[in-house]
Amino acid sequence: MFRGFLLPLSTKMAVLHVFNPEHDIALAANLSNFTAPHAGRQLRHDLGYLPAIWADDDDYVLVENVEDALRDFARVMHRKFERFVDKYQISKLDMTHVEPWGWDLALRSFLMRYGVEAVPTEDEIAEIRDLSHRKYAVDLLRELMFEGTTGESWQADTIVEVQQALRNRQRVVVKAPWSSSGRGIRFIDNEMNDYQRRWIQNVTASQGCIVIETYCHKVKDFGMEFESDGRGNVRYLGLSLFHTQNGAYIGNILASEEEKCEMINRYISEDLLRIVREKICDYLGALYKGRYAGPFGVDMMVVRGDDQQHFLLNPCVEINLRRTMGHVALALFGQVASGNVMRVEYSDNTYKLKIKQL
């Protein structure tokens, strides 16, 4: 495991933070020389200042344009952060390690090209990539089947297995093993069309398999945010109540843990939430021991039961083995007033982070 993840907790260190939102796509591509799609490059350019929300005063944040970052961070946070740097400065920094949104070969290659040595080895990146495979979400979902939970997912190696799944189900969700939100997911009703068939064949050819899920009648998206120390311990950080549109992230509610629990407890009991998060800490703590240290999130959903009267918990829709916008929301709470929502909006060819009242 990358040595930078296991520095003594008491050691004071300067960190270089990097917002690389194209991480999931780069992980799927698994290339050192990777060019992100336009939307990913735009997000990195426009919201590169985000890590300054949780960075220490002695840390650095890598951005594409320092002046833009100074201005945009001050606009959102109403305070200053003075240690934004660009790629031409990072080789001269006195820092001990790098904390990105997520590690992949493309980021490793980029940092090394500009003189940063504190990066994982290619083998360590391969370990992170393996742990990011959706097969681990399939395994975790099985571990979280208690009274009050629901969900079914499995791996398929061929398109024939997808066709077999459709024989007994009106609708299924198929997912690429590695992909970004919305991009690697397809909903199939009754039978596949030619486009869906070609997509599944391409994914199984390039990534080895496809993941199939039974369709759930979603009522509410939410997630739990965690941090692994790489030594077998996982710490629960808080709930993430977020909104999506067509699979794309829109925003997070900024509220206390008590307020967020109250919103979810309208559907799901606190006892069930506690059992699920404790099981996640135990199960993933053992899985990540010696293999991964850093933030991660587990996406979940409230779903409507078959009787249309009761609600159930799907406790593992995704595992995001990286920092998430839920972590950003947790860092923001306490720095801005409760009762707000954090939104990412796109207008005038620019992404902007905005804090608005609910």
Sequence and secondary structure as in RCSB ss.txt:
>XXXX:A:sequence
MFRGFLLPLSTKMAVLHVFNPEHDIALAANLSNFTAPHAGRQLRHDLGYLPAIWADDDDYVLVENVEDALRDFAR
VMHRKFERFVDKYQISKLDMTHVEPWGWDLALRSFLMRYGVEAVPTEDEIAEIRDLSHRKYAVDLLRELMFEGTT
GESWQADTIVEVQQALRNRQRVVVKAPWSSSGRGIRFIDNEMNDYQRRWIQNVTASQGCIVIETYCHKVKDFGME
FESDGRGNVRYLGLSLFHTQNGAYIGNILASEEEKCEMINRYISEDLLRIVREKICDYLGALYKGRYAGPFGVDM
MVVRGDDQQHFLLNPCVEINLRRTMGHVALALFGQVASGNVMRVEYSDNTYKLKIKQL
>XXXX:A:secstr
  GGGGS TT    EEEE  TTHHHHHHHT SS    HHHHHHHHHHTTGGGGT  TT EEE S HHHHHHHHHH
HHSS    EE TTTGGG   SEEEESS  HHHHHHHHHTT      HHHHHHHHHHTSTHHHHHHHHHT  TTB 
  EEEESSHHHHHHHHHS SEEEEE SS  TTTTEEEEESS  HHHHHHHHHHHHHHS EEEEE   EEEEEEEE
EEE SSS EEEEEEE EEEETTEEEEEEE  HHHHHHHHHTTS HHHHHHHHHHHHHHHHHHHTTT  EEEEEEE
EEEE TTSSSEEEEEEEEEE S  HHHHHHHHBTTB SSEEEEEEEETTEEEEEEEE 
